[in-house]
Amino acid sequence: MGETLKKDPAIERWVEMRHDLYRNFRWTSKSTRQVAMWGVAFPVALYYLAYATEGKWQLRGKTRGESITEK
């Protein structure tokens, strides 16, 4: 009914490489830029965006009789 699993050596090497990624990690200029971008610049930009737009929009639902435009 079912056959045995045929393992692909390339997939097995990839899985092993992903499993030991922390052992093979090297700081390069590319990895440093990515850490700076996603670990520092992106959260700072997101915080600034949230702080700058705090209270500028009313996101509650309108009820019957209320205008859909803000005045």
MMTF fields as JSON, N, C-alpha, C and O atoms, coordinates in Angstrom:
{
  "mmtfVersion": "1.0.0",
  "mmtfProducer": "UNKNOWN",
  "numBonds": 283,
  "numAtoms": 284,
  "numGroups": 71,
  "numChains": 1,
  "numModels": 1,
  "chainsPerModel": [1],
  "groupsPerChain": [71],
  "chainIdList": ["A"],
  "bondAtomList": [4, 2, 8, 6, 12, 10, 16, 14, 20, 18, 24, 22, 28, 26, 32, 30, 36, 34, 40, 38, 44, 42, 48, 46, 52, 50, 56, 54, 60, 58, 64, 62, 68, 66, 72, 70, 76, 74, 80, 78, 84, 82, 88, 86, 92, 90, 96, 94, 100, 98, 104, 102, 108, 106, 112, 110, 116, 114, 120, 118, 124, 122, 128, 126, 132, 130, 136, 134, 140, 138, 144, 142, 148, 146, 152, 150, 156, 154, 160, 158, 164, 162, 168, 166, 172, 170, 176, 174, 180, 178, 184, 182, 188, 186, 192, 190, 196, 194, 200, 198, 204, 202, 208, 206, 212, 210, 216, 214, 220, 218, 224, 222, 228, 226, 232, 230, 236, 234, 240, 238, 244, 242, 248, 246, 252, 250, 256, 254, 260, 258, 264, 262, 268, 266, 272, 270, 276, 274, 280, 278],
  "bondOrderList": [1, 1, 1, 1, 1, 1, 1, 1, 1, 1, 1, 1, 1, 1, 1, 1, 1, 1, 1, 1, 1, 1, 1, 1, 1, 1, 1, 1, 1, 1, 1, 1, 1, 1, 1, 1, 1, 1, 1, 1, 1, 1, 1, 1, 1, 1, 1, 1, 1, 1, 1, 1, 1, 1, 1, 1, 1, 1, 1, 1, 1, 1, 1, 1, 1, 1, 1, 1, 1, 1],
  "groupList": [{"groupName": "MET", "atomNameList": ["N", "CA", "C", "O"], "elementList": ["N", "C", "C", "O"], "formalChargeList": [0, 0, 0, 0], "bondAtomList": [1, 0, 2, 1, 3, 2], "bondOrderList": [1, 1, 2], "singleLetterCode": "M", "chemCompType": "L-PEPTIDE LINKING"}, {"groupName": "GLY", "atomNameList": ["N", "CA", "C", "O"], "elementList": ["N", "C", "C", "O"], "formalChargeList": [0, 0, 0, 0], "bondAtomList": [1, 0, 2, 1, 3, 2], "bondOrderList": [1, 1, 2], "singleLetterCode": "G", "chemCompType": "PEPTIDE LINKING"}, {"groupName": "GLU", "atomNameList": ["N", "CA", "C", "O"], "elementList": ["N", "C", "C", "O"], "formalChargeList": [0, 0, 0, 0], "bondAtomList": [1, 0, 2, 1, 3, 2], "bondOrderList": [1, 1, 2], "singleLetterCode": "E", "chemCompType": "L-PEPTIDE LINKING"}, {"groupName": "THR", "atomNameList": ["N", "CA", "C", "O"], "elementList": ["N", "C", "C", "O"], "formalChargeList": [0, 0, 0, 0], "bondAtomList": [1, 0, 2, 1, 3, 2], "bondOrderList": [1, 1, 2], "singleLetterCode": "T", "chemCompType": "L-PEPTIDE LINKING"}, {"groupName": "LEU", "atomNameList": ["N", "CA", "C", "O"], "elementList": ["N", "C", "C", "O"], "formalChargeList": [0, 0, 0, 0], "bondAtomList": [1, 0, 2, 1, 3, 2], "bondOrderList": [1, 1, 2], "singleLetterCode": "L", "chemCompType": "L-PEPTIDE LINKING"}, {"groupName": "LYS", "atomNameList": ["N", "CA", "C", "O"], "elementList": ["N", "C", "C", "O"], "formalChargeList": [0, 0, 0, 0], "bondAtomList": [1, 0, 2, 1, 3, 2], "bondOrderList": [1, 1, 2], "singleLetterCode": "K", "chemCompType": "L-PEPTIDE LINKING"}, {"groupName": "ASP", "atomNameList": ["N", "CA", "C", "O"], "elementList": ["N", "C", "C", "O"], "formalChargeList": [0, 0, 0, 0], "bondAtomList": [1, 0, 2, 1, 3, 2], "bondOrderList": [1, 1, 2], "singleLetterCode": "D", "chemCompType": "L-PEPTIDE LINKING"}, {"groupName": "PRO", "atomNameList": ["N", "CA", "C", "O"], "elementList": ["N", "C", "C", "O"], "formalChargeList": [0, 0, 0, 0], "bondAtomList": [1, 0, 2, 1, 3, 2], "bondOrderList": [1, 1, 2], "singleLetterCode": "P", "chemCompType": "L-PEPTIDE LINKING"}, {"groupName": "ALA", "atomNameList": ["N", "CA", "C", "O"], "elementList": ["N", "C", "C", "O"], "formalChargeList": [0, 0, 0, 0], "bondAtomList": [1, 0, 2, 1, 3, 2], "bondOrderList": [1, 1, 2], "singleLetterCode": "A", "chemCompType": "L-PEPTIDE LINKING"}, {"groupName": "ILE", "atomNameList": ["N", "CA", "C", "O"], "elementList": ["N", "C", "C", "O"], "formalChargeList": [0, 0, 0, 0], "bondAtomList": [1, 0, 2, 1, 3, 2], "bondOrderList": [1, 1, 2], "singleLetterCode": "I", "chemCompType": "L-PEPTIDE LINKING"}, {"groupName": "ARG", "atomNameList": ["N", "CA", "C", "O"], "elementList": ["N", "C", "C", "O"], "formalChargeList": [0, 0, 0, 0], "bondAtomList": [1, 0, 2, 1, 3, 2], "bondOrderList": [1, 1, 2], "singleLetterCode": "R", "chemCompType": "L-PEPTIDE LINKING"}, {"groupName": "TRP", "atomNameList": ["N", "CA", "C", "O"], "elementList": ["N", "C", "C", "O"], "formalChargeList": [0, 0, 0, 0], "bondAtomList": [1, 0, 2, 1, 3, 2], "bondOrderList": [1, 1, 2], "singleLetterCode": "W", "chemCompType": "L-PEPTIDE LINKING"}, {"groupName": "VAL", "atomNameList": ["N", "CA", "C", "O"], "elementList": ["N", "C", "C", "O"], "formalChargeList": [0, 0, 0, 0], "bondAtomList": [1, 0, 2, 1, 3, 2], "bondOrderList": [1, 1, 2], "singleLetterCode": "V", "chemCompType": "L-PEPTIDE LINKING"}, {"groupName": "HIS", "atomNameList": ["N", "CA", "C", "O"], "elementList": ["N", "C", "C", "O"], "formalChargeList": [0, 0, 0, 0], "bondAtomList": [1, 0, 2, 1, 3, 2], "bondOrderList": [1, 1, 2], "singleLetterCode": "H", "chemCompType": "L-PEPTIDE LINKING"}, {"groupName": "TYR", "atomNameList": ["N", "CA", "C", "O"], "elementList": ["N", "C", "C", "O"], "formalChargeList": [0, 0, 0, 0], "bondAtomList": [1, 0, 2, 1, 3, 2], "bondOrderList": [1, 1, 2], "singleLetterCode": "Y", "chemCompType": "L-PEPTIDE LINKING"}, {"groupName": "ASN", "atomNameList": ["N", "CA", "C", "O"], "elementList": ["N", "C", "C", "O"], "formalChargeList": [0, 0, 0, 0], "bondAtomList": [1, 0, 2, 1, 3, 2], "bondOrderList": [1, 1, 2], "singleLetterCode": "N", "chemCompType": "L-PEPTIDE LINKING"}, {"groupName": "PHE", "atomNameList": ["N", "CA", "C", "O"], "elementList": ["N", "C", "C", "O"], "formalChargeList": [0, 0, 0, 0], "bondAtomList": [1, 0, 2, 1, 3, 2], "bondOrderList": [1, 1, 2], "singleLetterCode": "F", "chemCompType": "L-PEPTIDE LINKING"}, {"groupName": "SER", "atomNameList": ["N", "CA", "C", "O"], "elementList": ["N", "C", "C", "O"], "formalChargeList": [0, 0, 0, 0], "bondAtomList": [1, 0, 2, 1, 3, 2], "bondOrderList": [1, 1, 2], "singleLetterCode": "S", "chemCompType": "L-PEPTIDE LINKING"}, {"groupName": "GLN", "atomNameList": ["N", "CA", "C", "O"], "elementList": ["N", "C", "C", "O"], "formalChargeList": [0, 0, 0, 0], "bondAtomList": [1, 0, 2, 1, 3, 2], "bondOrderList": [1, 1, 2], "singleLetterCode": "Q", "chemCompType": "L-PEPTIDE LINKING"}],
  "groupTypeList": [0, 1, 2, 3, 4, 5, 5, 6, 7, 8, 9, 2, 10, 11, 12, 2, 0, 10, 13, 6, 4, 14, 10, 15, 16, 10, 11, 3, 17, 5, 17, 3, 10, 18, 12, 8, 0, 11, 1, 12, 8, 16, 7, 12, 8, 4, 14, 14, 4, 8, 14, 8, 3, 2, 1, 5, 11, 18, 4, 10, 1, 5, 3, 10, 1, 2, 17, 9, 3, 2, 5],
  "groupIdList": [1, 2, 3, 4, 5, 6, 7, 8, 9, 10, 11, 12, 13, 14, 15, 16, 17, 18, 19, 20, 21, 22, 23, 24, 25, 26, 27, 28, 29, 30, 31, 32, 33, 34, 35, 36, 37, 38, 39, 40, 41, 42, 43, 44, 45, 46, 47, 48, 49, 50, 51, 52, 53, 54, 55, 56, 57, 58, 59, 60, 61, 62, 63, 64, 65, 66, 67, 68, 69, 70, 71],
  "secStructList": [7, 7, 7, 7, 7, 7, 7, 7, 2, 2, 2, 2, 2, 2, 2, 2, 2, 2, 2, 6, 2, 2, 2, 2, 7, 7, 7, 7, 2, 2, 2, 2, 2, 2, 2, 2, 0, 0, 0, 0, 0, 2, 2, 2, 2, 2, 2, 2, 2, 2, 2, 2, 6, 6, 6, 1, 1, 7, 7, 1, 7, 7, 7, 6, 6, 7, 7, 1, 1, 7, 7],
  "xCoordList": [0.826, 0.0, 0.877, 0.811, 1.677, 2.537, 3.991, 4.436, 4.713, 6.131, 6.943, 6.441, 8.195, 9.055, 9.431, 9.408, 9.768, 10.125, 11.489, 12.459, 11.551, 12.822, 13.354, 12.75, 14.471, 15.035, 15.899, 16.706, 15.71, 16.521, 17.756, 17.615, 18.952, 20.157, 20.307, 20.821, 19.872, 19.978, 19.087, 19.492, 17.892, 16.982, 17.526, 17.42, 18.095, 18.669, 19.842, 19.978, 20.69, 21.795, 21.261, 21.795, 20.206, 19.615, 19.031, 19.212, 18.334, 17.747, 18.847, 18.71, 19.927, 21.037, 21.705, 22.096, 21.829, 22.407, 21.512, 22.019, 20.2, 19.276, 19.281, 19.126, 19.46, 19.477, 20.704, 20.61, 21.838, 23.089, 23.426, 24.6, 22.432, 22.678, 23.42, 24.291, 23.098, 23.749, 25.237, 26.017, 25.638, 27.059, 27.84, 29.03, 27.183, 27.859, 27.681, 28.118, 27.043, 26.767, 28.047, 28.878, 28.195, 29.325, 28.795, 27.881, 29.382, 29.01, 29.683, 30.909, 28.87, 29.36, 28.725, 27.874, 29.145, 28.544, 27.059, 26.267, 26.678, 25.265, 24.441, 23.371, 24.938, 24.174, 24.12, 23.123, 25.176, 25.165, 24.131, 23.405, 24.063, 23.062, 21.653, 20.778, 21.421, 20.084, 19.685, 18.533, 20.61, 20.307, 20.01, 19.087, 20.788, 20.545, 19.2, 18.481, 18.86, 17.601, 16.394, 15.501, 16.365, 15.185, 15.176, 14.116, 16.331, 16.385, 16.374, 16.037, 16.743, 16.814, 15.95, 15.017, 16.255, 15.59, 14.093, 13.293, 13.706, 12.289, 11.466, 10.417, 11.885, 11.1, 11.042, 10.01, 12.134, 12.127, 11.157, 10.397, 11.173, 10.255, 8.804, 7.927, 8.548, 7.201, 6.727, 5.57, 7.613, 7.267, 6.973, 6.003, 7.796, 7.577, 6.239, 5.497, 5.923, 4.655, 3.477, 2.495, 3.566, 2.489, 2.359, 1.247, 3.478, 3.45, 2.926, 2.163, 3.333, 2.947, 1.471, 0.875, 0.878, -0.516, -1.478, -2.661, -0.995, -1.847, -2.975, -2.724, -4.214, -5.384, -5.787, -6.673, -5.185, -5.523, -6.745, -7.413, -7.04, -8.185, -9.147, -8.745, -10.426, -11.458, -11.876, -12.501, -11.546, -11.794, -13.014, -13.202, -13.829, -15.02, -16.079, -16.03, -17.017, -18.084, -19.096, -19.323, -19.683, -20.713, -22.053, -22.304, -22.901, -24.239, -25.243, -24.901, -26.473, -27.515, -27.688, -27.773, -27.739, -27.936, -26.645, -26.693, -25.503, -24.236, -23.713, -23.879, -23.092, -22.495, -21.264, -20.547, -21.027, -19.854, -18.591, -17.487, -18.748, -17.569, -17.27, -18.18, -15.993, -15.576, -15.684, -15.364, -16.128, -16.23, -15.356, -15.307],
  "yCoordList": [-1.178, 0.0, 1.251, 2.031, 1.465, 2.641, 2.245, 1.21, 3.072, 2.793, 3.467, 4.324, 3.071, 3.695, 5.102, 5.407, 5.932, 7.31, 7.365, 6.789, 8.059, 8.242, 9.619, 10.638, 9.648, 10.909, 11.526, 10.851, 12.811, 13.555, 14.075, 14.798, 13.727, 14.173, 15.693, 16.227, 16.388, 17.848, 18.457, 19.398, 17.934, 18.44, 18.118, 18.937, 16.959, 16.587, 17.499, 17.881, 17.854, 18.785, 20.161, 20.815, 20.605, 21.914, 21.942, 22.917, 20.875, 20.8, 20.827, 21.5, 20.107, 20.094, 21.47, 21.899, 22.15, 23.494, 24.46, 25.279, 24.378, 25.252, 24.946, 25.845, 23.676, 23.275, 23.844, 24.205, 23.928, 24.412, 25.832, 26.2, 26.627, 27.97, 28.84, 29.619, 28.726, 29.566, 29.25, 30.117, 28.038, 27.678, 28.236, 28.525, 28.388, 28.811, 30.29, 30.759, 31.039, 32.446, 33.259, 33.069, 34.174, 35.099, 36.513, 36.747, 37.454, 38.851, 39.372, 39.463, 39.711, 40.327, 41.705, 42.073, 42.458, 43.783, 43.672, 44.511, 42.646, 42.462, 42.107, 42.674, 41.172, 40.787, 41.933, 42.085, 42.736, 43.888, 44.911, 45.459, 45.171, 46.107, 45.601, 46.38, 44.307, 43.759, 43.826, 44.129, 43.551, 43.652, 45.099, 45.37, 46.029, 47.445, 47.887, 48.65, 47.418, 47.824, 47.25, 47.996, 45.94, 45.289, 45.302, 45.153, 45.477, 45.467, 46.84, 46.98, 47.875, 49.222, 50.194, 50.787, 50.359, 51.39, 51.124, 52.052, 49.898, 49.584, 49.813, 50.451, 49.327, 49.626, 51.116, 51.602, 51.844, 53.283, 53.98, 54.849, 53.609, 54.213, 53.877, 54.734, 52.651, 52.244, 53.006, 53.42, 53.193, 53.967, 55.415, 55.993, 56.007, 57.389, 57.524, 58.474, 56.58, 56.615, 56.522, 57.25, 55.642, 55.503, 56.761, 57.201, 57.334, 58.54, 59.742, 60.545, 59.868, 61.024, 60.999, 62.055, 59.827, 59.732, 59.459, 59.208, 59.502, 59.228, 60.242, 61.443, 59.774, 60.617, 61.418, 62.265, 61.194, 61.981, 61.441, 62.189, 60.175, 59.594, 59.002, 58.442, 59.139, 58.536, 57.25, 57.3, 56.12, 54.851, 54.116, 52.934, 54.789, 54.115, 54.06, 54.834, 53.165, 53.047, 54.169, 54.68, 54.537, 55.583, 54.943, 53.782, 55.713, 55.233, 55.941, 56.885, 55.479, 56.069, 57.541, 57.913, 58.36, 59.782, 60.586, 61.814, 59.939, 60.661, 60.793, 59.894, 61.903, 62.125, 61.232, 60.978, 60.762, 59.914, 60.738, 60.194, 62.047, 62.909, 63.572, 63.9, 63.766, 64.464, 65.964, 66.444, 66.705, 68.16, 68.839, 70.068],
  "zCoordList": [0.0, 0.0, 0.0, -0.95, 1.006, 1.044, 0.863, 1.361, 0.154, -0.04, 1.055, 1.782, 1.16, 2.157, 1.699, 0.507, 2.641, 2.349, 1.677, 2.168, 0.558, -0.143, 0.237, -0.101, 0.931, 1.399, 0.308, -0.331, 0.117, -0.841, -0.101, 0.885, -0.553, 0.157, 0.206, 1.189, -0.828, -0.838, 0.238, 0.921, 0.391, 1.424, 2.811, 3.724, 2.973, 4.264, 4.631, 5.793, 3.661, 3.917, 4.288, 5.184, 3.602, 3.887, 5.302, 6.032, 5.683, 7.027, 8.082, 9.104, 7.843, 8.789, 8.89, 9.976, 7.758, 7.75, 8.529, 9.296, 8.346, 9.065, 10.562, 11.389, 10.9, 12.302, 13.022, 14.195, 12.349, 12.94, 12.508, 12.471, 12.185, 11.672, 12.68, 12.292, 13.947, 14.951, 15.075, 15.468, 14.751, 14.812, 13.628, 13.751, 12.491, 11.272, 10.968, 9.917, 11.874, 11.606, 11.667, 12.555, 10.706, 10.681, 10.495, 9.705, 11.235, 11.055, 9.8, 9.726, 8.82, 7.595, 7.49, 8.301, 6.49, 6.336, 6.013, 6.441, 5.262, 4.917, 6.158, 6.375, 6.969, 8.16, 9.17, 9.876, 9.246, 10.145, 9.707, 10.535, 8.392, 7.881, 8.142, 8.519, 7.948, 8.167, 9.636, 9.947, 10.535, 11.965, 12.333, 13.102, 11.786, 12.072, 11.519, 12.164, 10.338, 9.708, 10.449, 10.853, 10.626, 11.202, 12.726, 13.333, 13.352, 14.808, 15.438, 16.614, 14.66, 15.219, 14.416, 14.959, 13.135, 12.329, 12.162, 12.282, 11.892, 11.692, 12.957, 12.87, 14.129, 15.335, 15.67, 16.133, 15.444, 15.71, 14.769, 15.198, 13.487, 12.519, 12.862, 12.751, 13.271, 13.65, 14.888, 14.956, 15.863, 17.053, 16.68, 17.17, 15.821, 15.402, 14.684, 14.932, 13.794, 13.069, 14.035, 13.887, 15.011, 15.989, 16.847, 17.137, 17.248, 18.083, 17.3, 17.835, 16.035, 15.228, 14.848, 14.631, 14.764, 14.333, 15.484, 15.251, 16.707, 17.866, 17.946, 18.042, 17.907, 18.071, 16.852, 16.958, 15.709, 14.521, 13.784, 13.07, 13.945, 13.258, 14.267, 15.287, 13.958, 14.78, 14.08, 13.02, 14.645, 13.985, 14.53, 14.241, 15.299, 15.808, 14.716, 13.76, 14.851, 13.867, 14.01, 15.107, 12.924, 12.943, 13.284, 12.96, 13.937, 14.242, 13.346, 12.633, 13.391, 12.559, 12.9, 14.07, 11.885, 12.087, 12.11, 12.033, 12.213, 12.212, 10.789, 9.965, 10.522, 9.212, 9.057, 10.025, 7.847, 7.632, 7.446, 7.439, 7.295, 7.158, 8.49, 9.251, 8.762, 9.982, 9.746, 8.658, 10.749, 10.613, 11.606, 11.646]
}
